[in-house]
Amino acid sequence: MQVLVRDNNVEQALKVLKKRMQREGVFREMKQRRAYEKPSERKAREHDEAIRRHRKAARKKAQWEGLIAAPKRRVKPTNARGPAAGSAPSFTTR
């Protein structure tokens, strides 16, 4: 896995690397490998994960087809002291 460092911004590159590793499941795998897992436990875990993936795919498909309602989206609360984070700053002219 590679992450390019732009303008000597190492902090941003680390942030991107951690996000990619999280998405790939590297941290989950490292945690699992800390201790020995019996083959029977591994088989049961992988079976449960497969069931979870299948149910999630079936739920997404049902939502796409309109058979069940999609979950409500959460609205980020705005900051009481000023504009919401990430919004463009407002400038006034004299």
LUMTIRO-622898 format. One record per atom (N, C-alpha, C): residue number from 1; residue in three letters; x, y negated, z. Coordinates in Angstrom, 1 decimal. Example, Ala and Ser with C-alpha at 12.3 -4.5 7.8 and 13.67 -1.06 7.14 Angstrom:
LUMTIRO-622898
+-----+-----+--------+--------+--------+
!   i !  aa !     xx !     yy !     zz !
+-----+-----+--------+--------+--------+
!   1 ! ALA !   13.2 !    5.7 !    7.8 !
!   1 ! ALA !   12.3 !    4.5 !    7.8 !
!   1 ! ALA !   13.2 !    3.3 !    7.8 !
!   2 ! SER !   12.8 !    2.2 !    7.1 !
!   2 ! SER !   13.7 !    1.1 !    7.1 !
!   2 ! SER !   12.9 !    0.0 !    7.9 !
+-----+-----+--------+--------+--------+
END
This chain:
LUMTIRO-622898
+-----+-----+--------+--------+--------+
!   i !  aa !     xx !     yy !     zz !
+-----+-----+--------+--------+--------+
!   1 ! MET !    0.9 !    1.2 !    0.0 !
!   1 ! MET !    0.0 !    0.0 !    0.0 !
!   1 ! MET !    0.9 !   -1.2 !    0.0 !
!   2 ! GLN !    0.6 !   -2.2 !   -0.8 !
!   2 ! GLN !    1.4 !   -3.4 !   -1.0 !
!   2 ! GLN !    0.5 !   -4.6 !   -0.7 !
!   3 ! VAL !    1.1 !   -5.6 !   -0.1 !
!   3 ! VAL !    0.5 !   -6.9 !    0.1 !
!   3 ! VAL !    1.5 !   -8.0 !   -0.3 !
!   4 ! LEU !    1.2 !   -8.9 !   -1.2 !
!   4 ! LEU !    2.1 !   -9.9 !   -1.6 !
!   4 ! LEU !    2.0 !  -11.1 !   -0.6 !
!   5 ! VAL !    3.2 !  -11.6 !   -0.2 !
!   5 ! VAL !    3.3 !  -12.7 !    0.7 !
!   5 ! VAL !    3.4 !  -14.0 !   -0.2 !
!   6 ! ARG !    2.5 !  -14.9 !   -0.1 !
!   6 ! ARG !    2.5 !  -16.1 !   -0.9 !
!   6 ! ARG !    2.9 !  -17.3 !    0.0 !
!   7 ! ASP !    3.8 !  -18.1 !   -0.5 !
!   7 ! ASP !    4.2 !  -19.3 !    0.2 !
!   7 ! ASP !    4.7 !  -19.0 !    1.6 !
!   8 ! ASN !    5.4 !  -17.9 !    1.8 !
!   8 ! ASN !    6.0 !  -17.6 !    3.1 !
!   8 ! ASN !    4.9 !  -17.5 !    4.2 !
!   9 ! ASN !    3.7 !  -17.2 !    3.8 !
!   9 ! ASN !    2.6 !  -17.1 !    4.8 !
!   9 ! ASN !    2.4 !  -15.7 !    5.3 !
!  10 ! VAL !    3.3 !  -15.3 !    6.2 !
!  10 ! VAL !    3.3 !  -13.9 !    6.7 !
!  10 ! VAL !    2.0 !  -13.6 !    7.5 !
!  11 ! GLU !    1.5 !  -14.5 !    8.2 !
!  11 ! GLU !    0.3 !  -14.3 !    9.0 !
!  11 ! GLU !   -0.9 !  -13.9 !    8.2 !
!  12 ! GLN !   -1.0 !  -14.6 !    7.0 !
!  12 ! GLN !   -2.1 !  -14.3 !    6.1 !
!  12 ! GLN !   -1.9 !  -12.9 !    5.5 !
!  13 ! ALA !   -0.7 !  -12.6 !    5.1 !
!  13 ! ALA !   -0.4 !  -11.3 !    4.5 !
!  13 ! ALA !   -0.6 !  -10.1 !    5.5 !
!  14 ! LEU !   -0.3 !  -10.3 !    6.8 !
!  14 ! LEU !   -0.6 !   -9.3 !    7.8 !
!  14 ! LEU !   -2.1 !   -9.2 !    8.0 !
!  15 ! LYS !   -2.8 !  -10.2 !    7.9 !
!  15 ! LYS !   -4.3 !  -10.2 !    8.1 !
!  15 ! LYS !   -4.9 !   -9.3 !    6.9 !
!  16 ! VAL !   -4.4 !   -9.6 !    5.7 !
!  16 ! VAL !   -4.9 !   -8.8 !    4.5 !
!  16 ! VAL !   -4.5 !   -7.4 !    4.7 !
!  17 ! LEU !   -3.2 !   -7.1 !    5.1 !
!  17 ! LEU !   -2.8 !   -5.7 !    5.3 !
!  17 ! LEU !   -3.7 !   -5.0 !    6.3 !
!  18 ! LYS !   -3.9 !   -5.6 !    7.4 !
!  18 ! LYS !   -4.8 !   -4.9 !    8.5 !
!  18 ! LYS !   -6.2 !   -4.7 !    7.9 !
!  19 ! LYS !   -6.7 !   -5.6 !    7.2 !
!  19 ! LYS !   -8.0 !   -5.4 !    6.6 !
!  19 ! LYS !   -8.1 !   -4.2 !    5.6 !
!  20 ! ARG !   -7.0 !   -4.1 !    4.8 !
!  20 ! ARG !   -7.0 !   -3.0 !    3.8 !
!  20 ! ARG !   -6.8 !   -1.7 !    4.5 !
!  21 ! MET !   -5.9 !   -1.7 !    5.6 !
!  21 ! MET !   -5.7 !   -0.4 !    6.3 !
!  21 ! MET !   -7.0 !    0.0 !    7.0 !
!  22 ! GLN !   -7.8 !   -1.0 !    7.6 !
!  22 ! GLN !   -9.0 !   -0.7 !    8.2 !
!  22 ! GLN !  -10.0 !   -0.1 !    7.2 !
!  23 ! ARG !  -10.1 !   -0.7 !    6.0 !
!  23 ! ARG !  -11.0 !   -0.2 !    5.0 !
!  23 ! ARG !  -10.6 !    1.2 !    4.5 !
!  24 ! GLU !   -9.4 !    1.5 !    4.5 !
!  24 ! GLU !   -8.9 !    2.8 !    4.0 !
!  24 ! GLU !   -9.0 !    3.9 !    5.1 !
!  25 ! GLY !   -9.3 !    3.5 !    6.4 !
!  25 ! GLY !   -9.4 !    4.4 !    7.5 !
!  25 ! GLY !   -8.1 !    4.9 !    8.1 !
!  26 ! VAL !   -7.0 !    4.1 !    7.9 !
!  26 ! VAL !   -5.7 !    4.5 !    8.4 !
!  26 ! VAL !   -5.7 !    4.5 !   10.0 !
!  27 ! PHE !   -6.4 !    3.5 !   10.6 !
!  27 ! PHE !   -6.4 !    3.4 !   12.0 !
!  27 ! PHE !   -7.2 !    4.5 !   12.6 !
!  28 ! ARG !   -8.3 !    4.9 !   12.0 !
!  28 ! ARG !   -9.1 !    6.0 !   12.5 !
!  28 ! ARG !   -8.3 !    7.3 !   12.4 !
!  29 ! GLU !   -7.6 !    7.5 !   11.3 !
!  29 ! GLU !   -6.8 !    8.7 !   11.2 !
!  29 ! GLU !   -5.7 !    8.8 !   12.2 !
!  30 ! MET !   -5.0 !    7.6 !   12.4 !
!  30 ! MET !   -3.9 !    7.6 !   13.4 !
!  30 ! MET !   -4.5 !    8.0 !   14.8 !
!  31 ! LYS !   -5.7 !    7.5 !   15.1 !
!  31 ! LYS !   -6.2 !    7.7 !   16.4 !
!  31 ! LYS !   -6.6 !    9.2 !   16.6 !
!  32 ! GLN !   -7.1 !    9.8 !   15.5 !
!  32 ! GLN !   -7.4 !   11.3 !   15.5 !
!  32 ! GLN !   -6.1 !   12.1 !   15.6 !
!  33 ! ARG !   -5.1 !   11.7 !   15.1 !
!  33 ! ARG !   -3.8 !   12.5 !   15.1 !
!  33 ! ARG !   -3.0 !   12.4 !   16.4 !
!  34 ! ARG !   -3.5 !   11.5 !   17.3 !
!  34 ! ARG !   -2.7 !   11.4 !   18.5 !
!  34 ! ARG !   -2.7 !   12.7 !   19.3 !
!  35 ! ALA !   -3.8 !   13.4 !   19.2 !
!  35 ! ALA !   -4.0 !   14.7 !   20.0 !
!  35 ! ALA !   -4.3 !   15.8 !   19.0 !
!  36 ! TYR !   -4.0 !   17.0 !   19.4 !
!  36 ! TYR !   -4.3 !   18.2 !   18.6 !
!  36 ! TYR !   -5.8 !   18.4 !   18.5 !
!  37 ! GLU !   -6.2 !   18.8 !   17.3 !
!  37 ! GLU !   -7.7 !   19.1 !   17.1 !
!  37 ! GLU !   -7.8 !   20.5 !   16.6 !
!  38 ! LYS !   -8.5 !   21.3 !   17.3 !
!  38 ! LYS !   -8.7 !   22.7 !   17.0 !
!  38 ! LYS !   -9.4 !   22.8 !   15.6 !
!  39 ! PRO !   -9.0 !   23.8 !   14.8 !
!  39 ! PRO !   -9.7 !   23.9 !   13.5 !
!  39 ! PRO !  -11.2 !   24.0 !   13.5 !
!  40 ! SER !  -11.7 !   24.6 !   14.6 !
!  40 ! SER !  -13.2 !   24.7 !   14.7 !
!  40 ! SER !  -13.8 !   23.3 !   15.0 !
!  41 ! GLU !  -13.1 !   22.5 !   15.8 !
!  41 ! GLU !  -13.5 !   21.1 !   16.1 !
!  41 ! GLU !  -13.4 !   20.3 !   14.9 !
!  42 ! ARG !  -12.4 !   20.4 !   14.1 !
!  42 ! ARG !  -12.2 !   19.7 !   12.9 !
!  42 ! ARG !  -13.3 !   20.0 !   11.9 !
!  43 ! LYS !  -13.6 !   21.2 !   11.7 !
!  43 ! LYS !  -14.6 !   21.7 !   10.8 !
!  43 ! LYS !  -16.0 !   21.1 !   11.2 !
!  44 ! ALA !  -16.3 !   21.1 !   12.5 !
!  44 ! ALA !  -17.5 !   20.5 !   13.0 !
!  44 ! ALA !  -17.6 !   19.0 !   12.8 !
!  45 ! ARG !  -16.5 !   18.3 !   13.0 !
!  45 ! ARG !  -16.4 !   16.9 !   12.8 !
!  45 ! ARG !  -16.6 !   16.5 !   11.4 !
!  46 ! GLU !  -15.9 !   17.2 !   10.5 !
!  46 ! GLU !  -16.1 !   16.9 !    9.1 !
!  46 ! GLU !  -17.5 !   17.2 !    8.6 !
!  47 ! HIS !  -18.1 !   18.3 !    9.1 !
!  47 ! HIS !  -19.5 !   18.6 !    8.8 !
!  47 ! HIS !  -20.4 !   17.5 !    9.2 !
!  48 ! ASP !  -20.2 !   17.0 !   10.4 !
!  48 ! ASP !  -21.1 !   15.9 !   10.9 !
!  48 ! ASP !  -20.9 !   14.6 !   10.1 !
!  49 ! GLU !  -19.6 !   14.3 !    9.7 !
!  49 ! GLU !  -19.3 !   13.1 !    8.9 !
!  49 ! GLU !  -20.0 !   13.3 !    7.5 !
!  50 ! ALA !  -20.0 !   14.5 !    7.0 !
!  50 ! ALA !  -20.6 !   14.7 !    5.7 !
!  50 ! ALA !  -22.1 !   14.4 !    5.8 !
!  51 ! ILE !  -22.7 !   14.9 !    6.8 !
!  51 ! ILE !  -24.2 !   14.7 !    7.0 !
!  51 ! ILE !  -24.5 !   13.2 !    7.2 !
!  52 ! ARG !  -23.6 !   12.5 !    7.9 !
!  52 ! ARG !  -23.8 !   11.0 !    8.1 !
!  52 ! ARG !  -23.7 !   10.3 !    6.8 !
!  53 ! ARG !  -22.7 !   10.7 !    5.9 !
!  53 ! ARG !  -22.5 !   10.1 !    4.6 !
!  53 ! ARG !  -23.7 !   10.3 !    3.8 !
!  54 ! HIS !  -24.2 !   11.6 !    3.8 !
!  54 ! HIS !  -25.4 !   11.9 !    2.9 !
!  54 ! HIS !  -26.6 !   11.1 !    3.4 !
!  55 ! ARG !  -26.9 !   11.0 !    4.7 !
!  55 ! ARG !  -28.0 !   10.3 !    5.2 !
!  55 ! ARG !  -27.9 !    8.8 !    4.8 !
!  56 ! LYS !  -26.7 !    8.3 !    4.9 !
!  56 ! LYS !  -26.5 !    6.9 !    4.6 !
!  56 ! LYS !  -26.8 !    6.6 !    3.1 !
!  57 ! ALA !  -26.3 !    7.5 !    2.2 !
!  57 ! ALA !  -26.5 !    7.4 !    0.8 !
!  57 ! ALA !  -28.0 !    7.5 !    0.5 !
!  58 ! ALA !  -28.7 !    8.5 !    1.1 !
!  58 ! ALA !  -30.2 !    8.6 !    0.9 !
!  58 ! ALA !  -30.9 !    7.4 !    1.4 !
!  59 ! ARG !  -30.5 !    6.8 !    2.5 !
!  59 ! ARG !  -31.2 !    5.6 !    3.0 !
!  59 ! ARG !  -31.0 !    4.4 !    2.0 !
!  60 ! LYS !  -29.7 !    4.3 !    1.5 !
!  60 ! LYS !  -29.4 !    3.2 !    0.6 !
!  60 ! LYS !  -30.2 !    3.4 !   -0.7 !
!  61 ! LYS !  -30.3 !    4.6 !   -1.2 !
!  61 ! LYS !  -31.1 !    4.9 !   -2.4 !
!  61 ! LYS !  -32.6 !    4.6 !   -2.2 !
!  62 ! ALA !  -33.1 !    4.9 !   -1.0 !
!  62 ! ALA !  -34.5 !    4.6 !   -0.7 !
!  62 ! ALA !  -34.8 !    3.1 !   -0.6 !
!  63 ! GLN !  -33.8 !    2.4 !   -0.1 !
!  63 ! GLN !  -33.9 !    0.9 !    0.0 !
!  63 ! GLN !  -33.9 !    0.4 !   -1.4 !
!  64 ! TRP !  -33.0 !    0.9 !   -2.3 !
!  64 ! TRP !  -32.9 !    0.4 !   -3.6 !
!  64 ! TRP !  -34.1 !    0.6 !   -4.4 !
!  65 ! GLU !  -34.8 !    1.8 !   -4.2 !
!  65 ! GLU !  -36.0 !    2.1 !   -4.9 !
!  65 ! GLU !  -37.2 !    1.5 !   -4.3 !
!  66 ! GLY !  -37.1 !    0.8 !   -3.1 !
!  66 ! GLY !  -38.2 !    0.1 !   -2.5 !
!  66 ! GLY !  -39.1 !    1.0 !   -1.7 !
!  67 ! LEU !  -38.6 !    2.2 !   -1.4 !
!  67 ! LEU !  -39.4 !    3.1 !   -0.5 !
!  67 ! LEU !  -39.4 !    2.7 !    0.9 !
!  68 ! ILE !  -38.3 !    2.1 !    1.4 !
!  68 ! ILE !  -38.2 !    1.6 !    2.8 !
!  68 ! ILE !  -37.7 !    0.2 !    2.7 !
!  69 ! ALA !  -38.0 !   -0.5 !    3.7 !
!  69 ! ALA !  -37.6 !   -1.9 !    3.8 !
!  69 ! ALA !  -36.1 !   -2.0 !    4.1 !
!  70 ! ALA !  -35.4 !   -2.9 !    3.5 !
!  70 ! ALA !  -34.0 !   -3.2 !    3.8 !
!  70 ! ALA !  -33.9 !   -3.9 !    5.2 !
!  71 ! PRO !  -32.8 !   -3.7 !    5.9 !
!  71 ! PRO !  -32.7 !   -4.3 !    7.2 !
!  71 ! PRO !  -32.6 !   -5.8 !    7.0 !
!  72 ! LYS !  -33.1 !   -6.6 !    8.0 !
!  72 ! LYS !  -33.1 !   -8.0 !    8.0 !
!  72 ! LYS !  -31.6 !   -8.5 !    8.1 !
!  73 ! ARG !  -31.3 !   -9.5 !    7.3 !
!  73 ! ARG !  -30.0 !  -10.1 !    7.4 !
!  73 ! ARG !  -29.9 !  -11.0 !    8.6 !
!  74 ! ARG !  -28.7 !  -10.9 !    9.2 !
!  74 ! ARG !  -28.5 !  -11.8 !   10.4 !
!  74 ! ARG !  -28.0 !  -13.2 !    9.8 !
!  75 ! VAL !  -28.6 !  -14.2 !   10.4 !
!  75 ! VAL !  -28.2 !  -15.6 !   10.0 !
!  75 ! VAL !  -27.2 !  -16.1 !   11.1 !
!  76 ! LYS !  -26.0 !  -16.5 !   10.6 !
!  76 ! LYS !  -25.0 !  -17.0 !   11.5 !
!  76 ! LYS !  -25.5 !  -18.3 !   12.2 !
!  77 ! PRO !  -25.4 !  -18.4 !   13.5 !
!  77 ! PRO !  -25.8 !  -19.6 !   14.2 !
!  77 ! PRO !  -24.8 !  -20.7 !   13.8 !
!  78 ! THR !  -25.3 !  -21.9 !   13.7 !
!  78 ! THR !  -24.5 !  -23.1 !   13.4 !
!  78 ! THR !  -23.9 !  -23.6 !   14.7 !
!  79 ! ASN !  -22.8 !  -24.3 !   14.7 !
!  79 ! ASN !  -22.1 !  -24.8 !   15.8 !
!  79 ! ASN !  -22.9 !  -26.0 !   16.3 !
!  80 ! ALA !  -23.2 !  -26.1 !   17.6 !
!  80 ! ALA !  -24.0 !  -27.2 !   18.1 !
!  80 ! ALA !  -23.2 !  -28.5 !   18.0 !
!  81 ! ARG !  -21.9 !  -28.5 !   18.0 !
!  81 ! ARG !  -21.1 !  -29.7 !   18.1 !
!  81 ! ARG !  -20.9 !  -30.3 !   16.7 !
!  82 ! GLY !  -21.1 !  -29.5 !   15.6 !
!  82 ! GLY !  -20.8 !  -30.0 !   14.3 !
!  82 ! GLY !  -21.3 !  -29.1 !   13.2 !
!  83 ! PRO !  -20.8 !  -29.3 !   12.0 !
!  83 ! PRO !  -21.3 !  -28.4 !   10.9 !
!  83 ! PRO !  -20.8 !  -27.0 !   11.1 !
!  84 ! ALA !  -21.5 !  -26.1 !   10.4 !
!  84 ! ALA !  -21.2 !  -24.7 !   10.5 !
!  84 ! ALA !  -19.7 !  -24.4 !   10.0 !
!  85 ! ALA !  -19.1 !  -23.4 !   10.5 !
!  85 ! ALA !  -17.7 !  -23.1 !   10.1 !
!  85 ! ALA !  -17.7 !  -22.7 !    8.6 !
!  86 ! GLY !  -16.8 !  -23.2 !    7.9 !
!  86 ! GLY !  -16.6 !  -22.9 !    6.5 !
!  86 ! GLY !  -17.4 !  -23.8 !    5.6 !
!  87 ! SER !  -18.2 !  -24.7 !    6.1 !
!  87 ! SER !  -18.9 !  -25.7 !    5.3 !
!  87 ! SER !  -17.9 !  -26.8 !    4.9 !
!  88 ! ALA !  -18.3 !  -27.5 !    3.9 !
!  88 ! ALA !  -17.5 !  -28.6 !    3.4 !
!  88 ! ALA !  -17.6 !  -29.8 !    4.4 !
!  89 ! PRO !  -16.5 !  -30.5 !    4.6 !
!  89 ! PRO !  -16.6 !  -31.6 !    5.6 !
!  89 ! PRO !  -17.3 !  -32.8 !    4.9 !
!  90 ! SER !  -18.1 !  -33.5 !    5.7 !
!  90 ! SER !  -18.8 !  -34.6 !    5.2 !
!  90 ! SER !  -18.0 !  -35.9 !    5.4 !
!  91 ! PHE !  -17.9 !  -36.7 !    4.4 !
!  91 ! PHE !  -17.2 !  -38.0 !    4.4 !
!  91 ! PHE !  -18.1 !  -39.1 !    4.2 !
!  92 ! THR !  -17.9 !  -40.2 !    4.9 !
!  92 ! THR !  -18.7 !  -41.4 !    4.8 !
!  92 ! THR !  -17.9 !  -42.5 !    4.2 !
!  93 ! THR !  -18.5 !  -43.4 !    3.4 !
!  93 ! THR !  -17.8 !  -44.5 !    2.8 !
!  93 ! THR !  -18.2 !  -45.8 !    3.5 !
!  94 ! ARG !  -17.4 !  -46.7 !    3.5 !
!  94 ! ARG !  -17.7 !  -48.0 !    4.2 !
!  94 ! ARG !  -18.2 !  -49.0 !    3.2 !
+-----+-----+--------+--------+--------+
END
